[in-house]
Amino acid sequence: MLLLKHLGLNKSQIAARLGIERQAFSKALITTPIRLNLAKFAFKNFSG
């Protein structure tokens, strides 16, 4: 999920790809552990 968001997809597009409702995606994003959210910043720094 975080990778798709990092690639620029919006919540509706990600939810459609995962076969879930947008609201379910939003809830999953909120409950994602902080260490995974921090990992996206590390990924961004390494890819850029």
Backbone as JSON Lines, residues from 0, in Angstrom:
{"i":0,"aa":"M","n":[0.82,-1.19,0.0],"ca":[0.0,0.0,0.0],"c":[0.86,1.25,0.0]}
{"i":1,"aa":"L","n":[1.87,1.25,0.86],"ca":[2.71,2.44,0.95],"c":[3.5,2.67,-0.33]}
{"i":2,"aa":"L","n":[3.91,1.59,-0.96],"ca":[4.65,1.74,-2.21],"c":[3.76,2.35,-3.29]}
{"i":3,"aa":"L","n":[2.52,1.88,-3.39],"ca":[1.6,2.45,-4.38],"c":[1.34,3.92,-4.1]}
{"i":4,"aa":"K","n":[1.2,4.27,-2.83],"ca":[1.0,5.68,-2.46],"c":[2.24,6.49,-2.82]}
{"i":5,"aa":"H","n":[3.4,5.93,-2.55],"ca":[4.66,6.6,-2.88],"c":[4.79,6.82,-4.4]}
{"i":6,"aa":"L","n":[4.24,5.9,-5.16],"ca":[4.31,6.01,-6.62],"c":[3.33,7.03,-7.18]}
{"i":7,"aa":"G","n":[2.49,7.61,-6.29],"ca":[1.62,8.69,-6.72],"c":[0.17,8.33,-6.93]}
{"i":8,"aa":"L","n":[-0.22,7.09,-6.65],"ca":[-1.62,6.73,-6.79],"c":[-2.42,7.33,-5.64]}
{"i":9,"aa":"N","n":[-3.66,7.7,-5.93],"ca":[-4.5,8.24,-4.86],"c":[-5.21,7.08,-4.14]}
{"i":10,"aa":"K","n":[-5.92,7.41,-3.06],"ca":[-6.56,6.37,-2.24],"c":[-7.55,5.53,-3.04]}
{"i":11,"aa":"S","n":[-8.32,6.15,-3.89],"ca":[-9.3,5.41,-4.69],"c":[-8.63,4.45,-5.66]}
{"i":12,"aa":"Q","n":[-7.56,4.89,-6.29],"ca":[-6.84,4.03,-7.23],"c":[-6.2,2.84,-6.53]}
{"i":13,"aa":"I","n":[-5.61,3.09,-5.37],"ca":[-4.97,2.0,-4.61],"c":[-6.02,1.0,-4.14]}
{"i":14,"aa":"A","n":[-7.12,1.51,-3.61],"ca":[-8.19,0.62,-3.15],"c":[-8.71,-0.25,-4.29]}
{"i":15,"aa":"A","n":[-8.88,0.34,-5.46],"ca":[-9.36,-0.43,-6.61],"c":[-8.38,-1.53,-6.98]}
{"i":16,"aa":"R","n":[-7.09,-1.22,-6.96],"ca":[-6.08,-2.24,-7.29],"c":[-6.05,-3.36,-6.27]}
{"i":17,"aa":"L","n":[-6.33,-3.03,-5.0],"ca":[-6.32,-4.03,-3.94],"c":[-7.65,-4.75,-3.8]}
{"i":18,"aa":"G","n":[-8.68,-4.25,-4.47],"ca":[-9.99,-4.86,-4.4],"c":[-10.71,-4.59,-3.09]}
{"i":19,"aa":"I","n":[-10.46,-3.4,-2.51],"ca":[-11.09,-3.01,-1.25],"c":[-11.73,-1.64,-1.42]}
{"i":20,"aa":"E","n":[-12.56,-1.27,-0.45],"ca":[-13.17,0.06,-0.47],"c":[-12.15,1.12,-0.07]}
{"i":21,"aa":"R","n":[-12.34,2.34,-0.56],"ca":[-11.43,3.43,-0.23],"c":[-11.36,3.66,1.28]}
{"i":22,"aa":"Q","n":[-12.5,3.54,1.94],"ca":[-12.53,3.74,3.39],"c":[-11.69,2.7,4.11]}
{"i":23,"aa":"A","n":[-11.7,1.46,3.62],"ca":[-10.89,0.39,4.22],"c":[-9.41,0.7,4.03]}
{"i":24,"aa":"F","n":[-9.06,1.23,2.87],"ca":[-7.68,1.62,2.64],"c":[-7.26,2.73,3.59]}
{"i":25,"aa":"S","n":[-8.11,3.73,3.75],"ca":[-7.8,4.85,4.64],"c":[-7.57,4.36,6.07]}
{"i":26,"aa":"K","n":[-8.43,3.45,6.53],"ca":[-8.28,2.91,7.88],"c":[-6.97,2.12,8.0]}
{"i":27,"aa":"A","n":[-6.66,1.32,7.0],"ca":[-5.42,0.54,7.02],"c":[-4.2,1.47,7.04]}
{"i":28,"aa":"L","n":[-4.27,2.55,6.31],"ca":[-3.16,3.5,6.26],"c":[-2.95,4.15,7.63]}
{"i":29,"aa":"I","n":[-4.04,4.48,8.3],"ca":[-3.96,5.09,9.63],"c":[-3.35,4.12,10.64]}
{"i":30,"aa":"T","n":[-3.69,2.83,10.52],"ca":[-3.22,1.84,11.49],"c":[-1.88,1.22,11.14]}
{"i":31,"aa":"T","n":[-1.26,1.67,10.05],"ca":[0.06,1.17,9.68],"c":[1.07,1.59,10.75]}
{"i":32,"aa":"P","n":[1.85,0.63,11.24],"ca":[2.84,0.99,12.26],"c":[3.79,2.09,11.8]}
{"i":33,"aa":"I","n":[4.19,2.93,12.73],"ca":[5.05,4.07,12.41],"c":[6.34,3.65,11.74]}
{"i":34,"aa":"R","n":[6.89,2.51,12.09],"ca":[8.16,2.1,11.48],"c":[8.01,1.86,9.98]}
{"i":35,"aa":"L","n":[6.83,1.4,9.54],"ca":[6.61,1.24,8.11],"c":[6.47,2.59,7.42]}
{"i":36,"aa":"N","n":[5.85,3.54,8.08],"ca":[5.75,4.88,7.52],"c":[7.14,5.51,7.42]}
{"i":37,"aa":"L","n":[7.99,5.27,8.41],"ca":[9.35,5.8,8.35],"c":[10.14,5.14,7.23]}
{"i":38,"aa":"A","n":[9.85,3.86,6.96],"ca":[10.56,3.15,5.9],"c":[10.32,3.81,4.55]}
{"i":39,"aa":"K","n":[9.15,4.38,4.33],"ca":[8.89,5.02,3.04],"c":[9.79,6.25,2.86]}
{"i":40,"aa":"F","n":[10.09,6.94,3.94],"ca":[10.97,8.08,3.83],"c":[12.4,7.63,3.52]}
{"i":41,"aa":"A","n":[12.81,6.53,4.11],"ca":[14.14,5.98,3.81],"c":[14.19,5.56,2.34]}
{"i":42,"aa":"F","n":[13.13,4.91,1.85],"ca":[13.07,4.49,0.46],"c":[13.17,5.69,-0.47]}
{"i":43,"aa":"K","n":[12.48,6.74,-0.12],"ca":[12.49,7.96,-0.93],"c":[13.9,8.53,-1.0]}
{"i":44,"aa":"N","n":[14.6,8.54,0.13],"ca":[15.96,9.09,0.15],"c":[16.93,8.22,-0.67]}
{"i":45,"aa":"F","n":[16.73,6.91,-0.67],"ca":[17.63,6.05,-1.43],"c":[17.33,6.07,-2.93]}
{"i":46,"aa":"S","n":[16.07,6.35,-3.29],"ca":[15.7,6.3,-4.7],"c":[15.93,7.63,-5.42]}
{"i":47,"aa":"G","n":[16.22,8.67,-4.65],"ca":[16.25,9.97,-5.27],"c":[17.55,10.55,-5.53]}
